[in-house]
Amino acid sequence: MEAIQTADLTKHYRTGLLNKKNINALEKVSLSVEQGSIFGLLGPNGAGKTTFVKLLLSIAFPTSGTASVLGYPIGQRALKEQCGYLPESHKYPGFLTATDTLIFFGRLNGLPETALKDKAKYLLELVGLKDWADVKTKKFSKGMLQRLGLAQALVNDPKLLFLDEPTDGVDPVGRKEIRDILVNLKNAGTTIFLNSHLLSEIEMICDNVAILKKGCVVRTGSIADLTTQKLIYNIQLSAQIPEDTKVNLSHKHFSLEFKDTNLAATLNDKSELNSIIDTLRADGIGIEGVTQQKMSLEDYFIQLMKEENRQ
């Protein structure tokens, strides 16, 4: 079952009082997010990521197109009761303690009064704020507010969790702790929709991603599909390649790079890999391993943006 399904979802704004100008925040976005997965939405500033989430949560309304979330058309109250949301620039009243903040949001979500304190205590321990439960939030750092924001988004045990830059301002240890929380939530069946500029974080935990540019989807797929350079292989050898073997391999129609006991091969077709392996074995050279070369998600994203800018 799909947790999120959109078809041609579009949002246009008009700005200005006198010289009104159209802004195409989203243009015919069609996406599908599997239930029980972690999905990352990527893109440069102004690409439409936050607008997309706001449309799904009915904070804003589409110009055209359709969307369903957890099987409900967007806008229904039953849907909102099953979603948690951490916006990018969230603020809490500074005079409230961390516990008071979660109790307040618990009441907004209709939680029983008798369960509020225990729920707040559990969530603060989960996000690493147990020792700050009775401290006013005006004394919290940016990273601590992010942790509190995650706890707030979980107060109603959501089936679908929307997180906008959840690790912004969080130290490396805190980011690891938040990643672990999200993976555990996924393993328990929660669907997580994640917006983030920290592509290394996305790469570590997301099952699939979509990349937006100027309101349009330019690429979707799994992390492995996007970052694996399918026809570039690294071949680890048991010994250095003799010059005769190098010459023999170089006569074939592919690009090779030799370095000590490593051979990097850029191929035109996957069948060429078998030809290389056959040649090496025929010359008595042991093969320790063969791996496909990958680039980081960040490198892939930058390369894609450069390609899009050239078009």
C-alpha positions in Angstrom: 0.0 0.0 0.0 1.2 3.5 -0.8 1.4 5.9 2.2 1.5 8.9 -0.2 0.3 9.1 -3.8 0.2 12.3 -5.8 -0.7 12.9 -9.5 0.2 16.2 -11.2 0.2 18.1 -7.9 0.6 21.8 -8.8 0.8 25.0 -6.8 1.0 28.5 -8.2 1.2 31.6 -6.2 0.6 35.2 -7.1 2.7 37.8 -5.3 2.8 41.6 -5.1 0.1 44.2 -4.7 0.4 46.2 -8.0 2.6 44.2 -10.3 1.3 40.7 -9.5 3.7 38.0 -10.5 3.0 34.2 -10.8 5.3 31.8 -9.0 5.2 28.2 -9.9 6.1 26.6 -6.6 5.2 23.0 -7.8 4.5 21.8 -11.3 2.7 18.5 -11.9 4.5 16.5 -9.2 3.6 12.8 -9.3 5.2 10.8 -6.5 4.6 7.5 -4.7 5.8 6.7 -1.2 5.6 3.1 0.1 4.1 2.5 3.5 6.7 1.6 6.1 9.6 3.3 4.3 11.8 6.3 4.7 11.5 8.7 1.7 13.8 11.6 1.1 12.8 14.8 -0.8 15.8 16.7 -2.0 16.4 19.9 -3.9 18.1 23.3 -3.7 16.6 26.2 -1.8 13.3 27.2 -3.4 12.8 23.9 -5.2 9.3 23.4 -3.6 10.1 20.8 -0.9 8.3 22.6 2.0 5.4 23.6 -0.3 4.9 19.9 -1.2 4.7 18.9 2.5 2.3 21.8 3.2 0.0 20.7 0.5 -0.1 17.1 1.8 -0.9 18.4 5.3 -3.5 21.0 4.0 -1.5 23.9 5.4 -1.6 25.2 1.8 -4.0 24.1 -1.0 -3.1 22.9 -4.5 -3.9 24.8 -7.7 -4.5 21.5 -9.4 -3.8 17.8 -9.3 -4.7 15.2 -6.7 -3.1 13.6 -3.7 -4.0 10.9 -1.1 -2.2 10.2 2.2 -2.7 7.0 4.1 -5.6 6.3 1.8 -7.4 9.5 2.5 -7.8 12.5 0.1 -5.8 15.4 1.5 -7.6 17.7 3.9 -9.6 15.1 6.0 -9.4 15.3 9.7 -8.9 11.6 10.1 -5.7 11.9 8.0 -4.3 14.7 10.2 -4.9 12.7 13.3 -2.5 10.0 12.0 0.3 12.4 10.9 3.2 14.0 12.8 5.0 17.1 11.6 8.2 18.8 12.5 8.4 22.1 10.5 11.8 23.6 9.6 11.5 26.8 11.6 9.5 25.7 14.7 9.3 27.8 17.8 7.9 27.0 21.3 6.8 29.4 24.1 10.0 30.1 26.0 8.2 30.1 29.4 7.1 26.4 29.0 9.3 23.6 30.1 10.0 20.7 27.8 7.4 18.6 29.7 4.8 21.4 29.5 5.4 21.8 25.8 4.7 18.1 25.1 1.7 18.1 27.4 0.3 21.1 25.5 0.7 19.4 22.1 -0.7 16.2 23.6 -3.8 18.1 24.6 -4.1 19.5 21.1 -4.0 16.0 19.7 -6.7 14.9 22.1 -4.6 12.6 24.3 -6.2 11.5 27.6 -5.2 13.8 30.4 -4.1 10.9 32.5 -1.6 9.7 29.9 0.0 13.1 29.2 2.8 13.1 31.8 3.9 9.5 31.1 3.9 10.2 27.4 6.0 13.3 27.8 8.4 11.5 30.0 8.8 8.6 27.6 9.3 10.9 24.6 11.9 13.2 26.3 13.9 10.1 27.3 13.6 8.8 23.7 15.1 12.0 22.2 17.8 12.5 24.9 16.2 15.3 26.9 15.4 13.4 30.0 17.6 15.6 32.2 16.1 18.8 30.7 12.4 17.8 31.2 11.8 20.7 33.7 13.9 23.3 32.1 12.2 26.2 30.2 12.7 26.0 26.4 14.1 29.5 26.3 17.3 28.0 27.6 17.5 25.3 24.9 20.1 25.3 22.2 19.1 24.9 18.5 20.0 21.2 18.6 17.9 20.7 21.8 14.9 22.4 20.2 15.3 20.0 17.3 15.1 17.1 19.6 12.1 18.6 21.4 10.5 19.1 18.0 10.9 15.5 17.1 9.3 14.5 20.4 6.4 16.8 19.6 5.9 15.3 16.2 5.7 11.8 17.8 3.3 12.8 20.6 0.2 11.2 18.8 2.0 8.0 17.7 1.7 8.9 14.0 1.5 6.4 11.2 3.2 9.0 8.9 5.9 11.4 10.1 6.9 14.5 8.1 10.2 16.0 9.1 11.7 19.1 7.6 15.4 19.4 8.3 15.2 17.4 11.6 18.9 17.4 12.3 19.6 21.1 11.6 21.8 22.4 14.3 22.3 19.0 16.0 25.8 17.8 16.8 27.2 14.6 15.2 26.3 12.4 18.2 22.8 13.8 18.2 22.4 13.2 14.5 23.3 9.6 14.9 20.8 9.2 17.8 18.1 10.8 15.7 18.9 8.5 12.7 18.6 5.5 15.0 15.2 6.7 16.3 14.0 7.1 12.7 15.2 3.6 11.7 13.5 2.1 14.7 10.3 3.9 13.9 10.5 2.6 10.3 11.1 -1.0 11.6 7.9 -0.6 13.7 5.9 0.3 10.6 6.0 4.1 10.6 6.4 5.9 7.3 8.8 8.8 7.3 8.9 11.6 4.8 12.1 13.5 5.2 13.3 16.9 3.8 17.0 17.6 4.4 20.0 19.4 2.9 22.3 17.0 4.7 22.6 14.5 1.9 24.9 12.2 3.8 22.1 11.7 6.4 19.6 11.0 3.6 22.0 8.5 2.0 22.4 6.5 5.3 18.7 6.0 6.1 16.4 6.6 3.1 15.0 3.8 0.9 14.0 6.0 -1.9 14.4 9.7 -2.9 13.0 12.3 -5.3 14.9 15.3 -6.4 13.1 18.6 -7.1 14.3 21.6 -9.1 12.2 24.7 -9.7 9.1 22.8 -8.6 9.5 19.8 -10.9 10.7 16.3 -10.2 13.9 15.7 -12.1 14.8 12.2 -10.7 13.4 9.5 -8.5 14.8 6.2 -7.4 16.6 4.2 -4.7 19.9 5.4 -3.3 21.6 2.4 -4.9 20.1 3.0 -8.3 21.1 6.7 -8.3 24.6 6.4 -6.9 25.9 3.2 -8.5 27.9 3.9 -11.7 26.7 0.7 -13.4 29.6 0.3 -16.0 32.5 1.2 -13.8 34.1 -1.7 -11.9 37.0 -2.0 -9.5 38.8 -5.4 -9.7 41.1 -6.3 -6.7 43.9 -8.6 -7.7 46.2 -10.9 -5.7 49.3 -9.5 -7.5 50.4 -6.7 -9.8 49.5 -7.2 -13.5 52.4 -8.2 -15.8 53.1 -5.8 -18.7 52.2 -8.5 -21.2 48.7 -8.8 -19.6 48.3 -5.1 -19.6 49.0 -4.9 -23.3 46.7 -7.8 -24.0 43.8 -6.1 -22.1 44.5 -2.7 -23.6 43.9 -4.0 -27.1 40.2 -4.6 -26.1 37.5 -1.9 -26.4 37.3 -0.6 -22.9 39.0 1.9 -20.7 41.4 0.6 -18.0 43.4 2.1 -15.2 46.1 0.1 -13.5 47.3 0.9 -9.9 49.3 -1.6 -7.9 46.9 -4.6 -7.4 43.8 -2.7 -8.4 42.2 -2.5 -11.9 39.5 0.1 -12.6 37.5 -0.7 -15.8 35.1 1.6 -17.5 33.0 -0.6 -19.8 30.7 -0.2 -22.8 28.7 -3.3 -21.9 28.6 -5.6 -18.9 29.7 -8.6 -20.9 33.1 -6.9 -21.2 33.7 -7.6 -17.5 33.7 -11.4 -18.3 36.3 -10.8 -21.0 38.6 -9.0 -18.5 38.2 -11.8 -15.9 38.8 -14.5 -18.5 42.1 -12.8 -19.6 43.3 -12.3 -16.0 42.6 -16.0 -15.1 44.2 -17.2 -18.3 47.4 -15.4 -17.3 47.2 -16.9 -13.8 46.3 -13.7 -12.0 44.1 -14.3 -8.9 41.0 -12.1 -8.4 40.2 -11.1 -4.8 37.0 -9.2 -5.5 34.9 -7.2 -8.0 32.8 -4.2 -7.0 30.8 -1.6 -8.8 32.0 1.9 -8.3 29.7 4.3 -6.5 29.5 8.0 -6.0 28.1 9.7 -2.9 24.6 11.0 -3.0 26.0 14.5 -2.6 28.3 14.1 -5.6 25.3 12.7 -7.6 23.1 15.6 -6.6 25.7 18.2 -7.5 26.3 16.5 -10.9 22.6 16.4 -11.6 22.1 20.1 -10.7 24.9 21.1 -13.0 23.4 19.0 -15.8 20.0 20.6 -15.3 21.5 24.1 -15.2 23.2 23.5 -18.6 19.9 22.5 -20.2 
